[in-house]
């Protein structure tokens, strides 16, 4: 009702709003319908557009919808009541770390690869400077080759792998998606 364009077109007539069986407003030319759960099928039912709080947007893409614009960025938090003290608070902190680790883990690839032993020292320095390891890279040295295990942010993966192959002669690169990354 505070939108200038809406008021210019429809005056003071409220849009028709329907949510969980309750309705209000009289302007049936502009209808706002609440949805609990899957919103995408609304398009097939004849709606022109939807507003969806989406986790990844994949179901929107799967339903051949396109984003016109982003309205907001949402977040999720773990909240405790006044009785959450002592061991309960410690347990809540553990739960938070597990949940947060799952969210962070989705942003990384777990990468294992081999490099010639002769390249280990310079590779270790590179990985540490680039922040591709925690305290230090996990390296298991064999006779001729060393196996290295690091976490690479997904957005950096193609570039970092190209560097690892070209500069450090990385081979047998194994990439997987971690379920969690708890720092």
C-alpha positions, 0 to 999 in steps of 0.5 A: 500500500505504500508503493507509489505505483500501486497507489497510482493504479489502484488508489487506497484499495488493498490487494487481496491477500490469502494466507492459510485460509484467511483473506483480506483486501478487496483488489482481486487484480492484485492477489498475494497468496501465501505458500507453505512449501513448494511455491513453484507449481503456482506458475502452472496454476496460472500465477504470473510470478512468485516470491520464494525464499530459496535455499539454492534456487535449483527447484526454481531452475528445474521448473524453468523459472528465471529470477527477475531480481533479488529482494533480500538475503536471508539467514538462519540462526540457532537461538537459545532460551533463558534455560539454556545454560551450563551443559545445555549451552555447551550442547547447543554450541556443539549443535551449532558447530555441526550445523555451521560446518555442514553449511561451510562444507558445501562451499569447498571441495576435498581434494587429494592428489600426488606430487613428486617428492621433489616438489613438496617443500615449495608446494607446502609453502604455496598451499599455506600462503594460499590458505588451502590448508588448516594449520598446514597441509596434510602430506604423506611422503612416499619414495617418489611421490607424496599424497596431499590432501587440501580443501579448495573453495569451489569458486577457486577450484579450476584455477587452483587445480590448473596451478597444481598441475602446471607448477607442481606436477600434481597428478591423480587428482581426486575431488569430493564434496565434504559433508562438513568443514569444522574449523 
